[in-house]
Amino acid sequence: MRKHKKITIVYIFVIFFLFILALVTIVIPKILNVTPYVVGDNKMAPQYRKGGLVFVKNEERDIHVGDPITYYENQGNAIKTRRVLAVDDRLEGYFVKGDNTDKVEMGIVHKRNLIGRPYFYLPYIGILVNVQIMGVLKVSLFLLAVLMTFYALLVPTNIHQFHQKKK
């Protein structure tokens, strides 16, 4: 019976963890009207570290020098967060640089590529939301569900057999 309590406690923790993960990555962003993005590099460390989750709000107000921005790069293949060094109104874009690097990013970030401004940041959570990790997590959860189902089907049989032996 003690083994059953331990397994039940593990199940409760797994379900609670998944609930909190869903709350942080789905519900809260919808309420606050922000979009989560995984930080792909350490160029904005220590404020935004690789593997963290940055929540970006699409703001209509002007972007100023010194503001962090999140934008599409490489025709939408990459998403980056950098700090604005200069605003070019003539070209309608921004010159940006990471806080953790000495070099300015090549080229200009056009306003059409701007996603928005980082609203808040959660470290390490982005690792779990990463596409490759999410695939592994889905398979793992499926296998866990199958194992839990088999366990649930076998336990009542064992308890029934135990009561039969006891009589």
N, C-alpha and C positions, 0 to 999 in steps of 0.2 A: 504494500500500500504506500510505503514511503517513496518508492520509485515513481508512482503515479503522481504524487504531490510535486515532486521535482520537475517532472515533465510538464505538468500543468502550469507551474510557475514560469518555466521557460517559454511556453506558448503565450502566456499573458504578456511577458516582456517583449516578445517578438511582435505581437499584435499591437501593443502600446507604442513601440518604436515605429512601426509602419504608419500608425495613426498620426504620430507627431510629424513624421516625414511628409505625409500627405498634407497635413495642416500647414506646414511651413512652405511647401513648394506649390500648393494649389490654392488653398482657401485664403490665406493671408494676402498673397499677391492680388487675388480678385477683389478683395475688400479694399485694399490700398491703391488699386489701379496701377500696379507695377508689373514689370515682366522680369523674370529671373534669367540670368545668363551666367554660365560657368566662366570663371577667370582662367584664361589659357596660358598666362605667363606671369613672371614675377617682376615685370617692368614697373609696376605701380606699388611694389612692396615698400614699406610694411603696411600701407593702408589697405591694399587689395592684393592678397597672395594667391598664387596658383592653386587651383582646386577649390577655391571659395566660390560662393554664390553671391553675385552682385544683383541687386534688385533695382531696375532702371525705370524711371518715370519719364514719360514723354511730356516734356514741359514746353510750353509755347513761348515762355519768356526768353529774353536774350541771354546768350552765353557770353561770359566775360573772361578776360585773361585770368588764369589761376583756377578756373572751374574745371573739375573732372567731367569728362564726357565719355559716353559709350557710343561706338559707331561701327558700321559695316565696313569691311575692307575686302579687297579682292573680289568685287562684284558679289558680295554677300557670303563668300566662303569662310570668312573669319570675322569674329566680333572682338573688338578691343576696347579697353578703357584706358584713356590717357588724360593728361592735364593740358589745358589750352595755354599755349605760349603767346600766340598772337591771333587776332581776328582780322581777316581780310574781307572787307565789305565789297570791294570791287569784284573779287573772284567768288564771293559768297562761300567762304570756307574758313577753316581753322588750321593753324600750325600747332602740332601737338608733340609732347614728349612725355616719357614715363618718368616717374619720380626716382626710380632706382637705376637710371641710366644717364650717361652724359650726352648721348647723341639724340638729336631731334629726329623724329620719324620722317622718312622720305615722303615728299609730296605734301599735298594739302588734303584735308578732310572736308569734302563738300557738304553743304547743309543737307542735301538730299540723302546723304549716307548717315546722317545723325540719327541715332535711336533716341537718345535722351541723356539725362543726368542720373548718376547713381544716387539712389534714395537711401538704401542701407545695404549692409554686407554681412554675410554669415560665413565664417571660415569653415573649411573642410566639407561642408554639405555638398558642394558642387561635385565632389568625387562620386557621391552616390547618385547624382542626377545625370552624370556623364552618359552618353549614348551607349558606349561599350559596356560600362558597368551596369547600366540599366538592363541590357540584354542578359547578362549573367544573373542579375538579381531576379529577373522574371523567371528564368529557368529554375533557379534555386527555390523561389517561392512556389513554383508549380510542383517541384519534387517534394518540398516540405508539405504541401497540401495533400499530395498523394500518400506520403508516409503517415501524416496525421489521420487520414481516412482509414488506412489499413490498421493503424494502431487502435482507432476507435472501434473498428469492427471486431478486432481480436480481443480487446479487453473485456467486453461483456461476456464473451464466450469463456474466457478464463475465470471470471468471477462466478459465472453459472456453474462451471465445473468444480470450482472450489467449494461452493455451497452444497453441491451434490455429494462430494467426498465427506463433508462435515456431518451430513445427516447419516 
